[in-house]
Amino acid sequence: MINLVKIAHVGSTQGKLGALKLYPKEKLEEELLQSEFVFFRIGGSKVPFQVKSINSDNEPWLLYLSNIINPESATELSNSDLYIESANVKESLHLDDKGLIGYNILSSDNIKFGTIIEVEEHPHQILFLIEHNNSEFRIPFHPDLIITIDSENQNIIFRYTESDFLMLI
């Protein structure tokens, strides 16, 4: 199974060759420029595209894909997220993405409330789907709610207390 990391957002098309306007995530620009393949989620599947070139001289960047030769073929990919394989990104740079599956969720008083089983990307926020005592609940992933992320022990300590978590379940 391929684990993907969101690396950029793709805007509209530009020009006769079907270039896509590209808005890379901060701190991931270098990884994007080194990518030979990028992925789009199309119909629920991870579809790879070979990178022909990336023009990073202006804002927004322009992405040219090998098998996209006109604006009509690029339209299907516009206004979507762009991913690369997580193996091509330093771990510390993709903690906000699928790399957190399996991490334990702890309260501020160090009580385990479950394990992340899925990371859901919504337009305005990221939600963790947490498994707790054979049931599931969601919590938002926001820096203001997190005390620390311990990659070594795969724990995320939230500002929530035990009673806060009990209200979410």
ABEGO torsion letter per residue (X at the ends): XBBBBBABBBBBBBEAAGBBBBBBBBGAAAAAAABABBBBBBGGBBBBBBBABBBAABOBBBBBBAABABAAAAAAABGBBBBBBAAABBAAAAAABAAABGBBBBBAAGBBAEBBABBBBBAABBBBBBBBGGBBBBBBBBAAABABBBAAAGBBBBABBAAAAAAAX
